C-alpha cells in the first residue's frame, strides 16, 4: 500500500503542474486577445468619429510603439546588469571556493573563469543597448 502511495504522489504533482501551466497560458492568451480586440475597437471608433480621428489614432499607435521600444530597451539594460553581476559573483565565489590555486595547478585550476560567460553576455547586452540599437525617438 505504501509503494502505491509513494508512486501516486509524484504522478499527481506532475499532472497538477502541467494542468496549472496550461491554464495559466490559456488565461494569458485570452487576456492578450481581449486587449488587442479593445485596442482595435477603440482605434476604429476614433477614426470614425471625426476628421481628426485618423490623426489621433496614428498618434496613439506611435505612442504605443514608442512605449514598447522603451520597455524593451529597459529590459535589456536590466538583463545586462544582472548578467554582469552574476558573472562577477560567480568568479568571486568559485575563486574563493577553490582557493587561489584551484583544484590543481593545471587547466582545472582556472575553473572560476567560467563566471566570465554570463558576465560577457551582460556586457554584450549593454553594448547593444547603448551603442548598436536604434535610438528611441
C-alpha positions in Angstrom: 0.0 0.0 0.0 2.8 2.4 0.8 4.5 1.7 -2.5 1.3 2.7 -4.4 1.0 5.9 -2.5 4.7 6.7 -3.0 4.2 6.3 -6.7 0.9 8.1 -6.8 2.1 11.3 -5.2 4.7 12.3 -7.8 2.4 11.5 -10.6 -0.4 13.7 -9.1 2.1 16.5 -8.6 3.4 16.3 -12.2 -0.2 16.2 -13.6 -1.2 19.2 -11.5 1.9 21.2 -12.6 1.2 20.6 -16.2 -2.5 21.4 -15.9 -1.7 24.6 -14.0 0.8 25.7 -16.7 -1.7 25.0 -19.4 -4.4 27.0 -17.6 -2.1 30.0 -17.0 -1.1 30.0 -20.6 -4.7 29.9 -21.8 -5.7 32.7 -19.4 -2.8 34.9 -20.6 -3.6 34.3 -24.3 -7.3 35.2 -23.6 -6.1 38.4 -21.9 -3.9 39.4 -24.8 -6.6 38.6 -27.3 -9.1 40.8 -25.3 -6.6 43.7 -25.1 -6.0 43.5 -28.8 -9.7 43.5 -29.6 -10.4 46.5 -27.3 -7.5 48.4 -28.8 -8.6 47.7 -32.4 -12.2 48.7 -31.4 -11.0 52.0 -29.8 -8.9 52.9 -32.9 -11.9 52.1 -35.2 -14.2 54.4 -33.2 -11.7 57.2 -33.1 -11.2 57.1 -36.9 -14.9 57.0 -37.5 -15.7 59.9 -35.0 -14.3 62.9 -36.9 -11.8 64.1 -39.5 -9.1 64.4 -36.8 -9.8 60.9 -35.7 -7.3 59.3 -38.1 -4.6 61.7 -36.9 -5.3 60.9 -33.3 -5.3 57.2 -34.0 -1.9 57.4 -35.7 -0.5 59.4 -32.7 -1.9 56.8 -30.3 -0.3 54.0 -32.3 3.0 55.8 -32.5 3.0 56.5 -28.7 2.2 52.8 -28.1 5.1 51.6 -30.3 7.4 54.1 -28.6 6.5 52.8 -25.2 7.1 49.2 -26.3 10.6 50.1 -27.6 11.4 51.9 -24.3 10.2 48.9 -22.3 12.3 46.5 -24.4 15.4 48.7 -24.0 15.0 48.9 -20.3 14.5 45.1 -20.1 17.8 44.7 -22.0 19.6 47.1 -19.7 18.3 45.2 -16.6 19.2 41.9 -18.1 22.7 43.1 -19.0 23.3 44.4 -15.5 22.0 41.2 -13.9 24.3 39.0 -16.1 27.3 41.2 -15.3 26.5 40.9 -11.6 26.0 37.1 -11.8 29.3 36.7 -13.7 31.3 38.8 -11.2 29.7 37.0 -8.3 30.4 33.6 -9.9 34.0 34.4 -10.5 34.5 35.6 -6.9 32.5 32.6 -5.4 34.4 29.9 -7.4 37.8 31.6 -6.8 37.2 31.6 -3.1 35.6 28.1 -3.1 38.6 26.5 -4.9 41.3 28.7 -3.4 43.8 30.8 -5.3 45.4 27.8 -7.0 42.2 25.9 -7.7 42.0 22.1 -7.6 45.4 21.7 -9.1 47.8 23.9 -11.0 46.6 22.7 -14.3 43.7 23.9 -16.5 41.2 22.8 -13.9 42.6 25.4 -11.6 41.1 28.1 -13.8 37.5 26.9 -13.4 36.5 30.2 -11.7 36.8 31.9 -15.1 33.6 30.2 -16.2 31.9 33.2 -14.5 33.1 35.3 -17.4 30.4 33.6 -19.6 27.4 35.3 -18.1 29.4 38.4 -17.4 30.4 38.8 -21.1 26.8 38.1 -22.1 25.7 41.0 -19.9 28.4 43.2 -21.4 27.2 42.3 -24.9 23.6 43.2 -24.0 24.7 46.6 -22.6 26.9 47.3 -25.7 23.9 46.6 -27.9 21.6 48.9 -25.9 24.0 51.8 -25.6 25.9 51.6 -28.9 24.1 49.5 -31.6 20.4 49.8 -31.0 18.4 52.4 -32.9 17.6 55.4 -30.8 14.1 55.8 -29.4 12.5 58.9 -30.9 
